[in-house]
């Protein structure tokens, strides 16, 4: 092997979590551990695939993005943290996974907001309050399409996304914290906050062209970033010990209009997140990811 690749096989750390090498499998579609666009469950097929990659020698593995709340789910059990059986299976799985020497970070997302792709029947529910109310115990289209403000859906411009209420935002922040707590108890090594790609929900809160709120979650730079910062705080409170963080948090965010990065605001966010002891940052822009440790 060419000596220039030797560094790939040296250990490194995120916080106090050490990876055996610098080979990372990033999140991608089809590898979510808890299902996708369906009631959350422990996905054995995805788990087997990820375990195989760990057995092949990958040092850090991140399964596919996982929404903190089911877009389509079982009445009374929409949030990930409510599925105790799923976390029990995850804990058993992590014992086998860690035998490979690899580490596992789970990527959590707030949702898609106005970037939620909707089809014909979902459009009908989104436009009809009565039908949406009837269907809401299983699928609440108006909720899963909700954004920072009343703005058009990215794929169906005649469908307007309603603004999330403050109570709904607070419930989501709580859910991130509770999920992180259960992930830690199950033996997961870290949490990644997904806030980018297609301009998803957290992205919409941070961007002035989509966030027209006048409450504490809109207006100034600090207010527009309040939602993701509160998520960071909730996760660190429940995932980390008082004295040290067991893991790093990978915060992914893009700032800008359309696909154009706003680097001054990204830099300001970078220094703001350092205050919260974030160990790993990945800024996604038009031409790829820039990872900073």
C-alpha positions, 0 to 999 in steps of 0.5 A: 500500500502507498505510504500516503494512505497510512494516515487513514488507518490511524485512530482519531477522536470526536470528543472522548470517543476514539475511532480505530481508523479514519474510514467513515461511512456517511449516512445515505438513503436505505440505511435508516435503522428505524425505518423510513416513511413508516411506523418506526421499528428496528430495521433488521435488514439495515442493521445487517448491512451496517454490521457487515460494513463494520466487519469490513473494517469501517471505523465510524458508521452513520446510518441513514437520516432518522426523523425524530417523529414518524411521518406515517405512524401508529396512533399514540406512538409517533415519536422515536423515544416512545418505542421501548421495544425498538431500543431494546433490540438496538441495545442487543444489536450494539453488543454485536456491533461493538465487537467489530471495534467500530463506532456508531452515530445515529443521525436525527432530523426534525423533518422536511417541512416545506421540502416534504415531497407530497403526492395526490392524496397528501395534497388533498389532505393538506388542503382540507382541514376536515379530512386532515383532522380525520387522518391525523392519528395515522398521518397528519400531512399539515404537520409533516409539511409545517415549516417556520412560517406560512410558505409554499411547499417546494414541490407543490407551490399551491400547497401552503405549509403552516407555521409550527406552533411554539408548543410543537417546537418545544415538543420536538426539542424534548423529543430530541433529548429523550431520544438521545438519552435512550440512544445512549442507554442502548450503547450508541456512540454519538448523535448527528443532527441533520439540518441540511439537504433539500433545505429541510425544516431546521434549515428553513428556520435559520434562513430569513427568506423562509422564516418570517416569524415574529416570536422568539424563533424568528427575526434576528440571527440568534432567534432564527438559530434558537431552534437548532441550538435548543436541540443541541442543548437538549441532546448534550444534556441527556447524552453527555455526563456532567464533566465530559461528553461521551461523544461528538455531535455532528451538526450539518447546516447550510445557509443561503438562498437556493443552493448558494452558501452564505459563508459569513453566517456559516462562520458566525454559526461555527463560532456560536456552536463552539460555545456548546462544545460541539466536537465535529462540524460538517458544513454542506454547500453547493459542491460538497461537504467541508468537515471540520474537527 
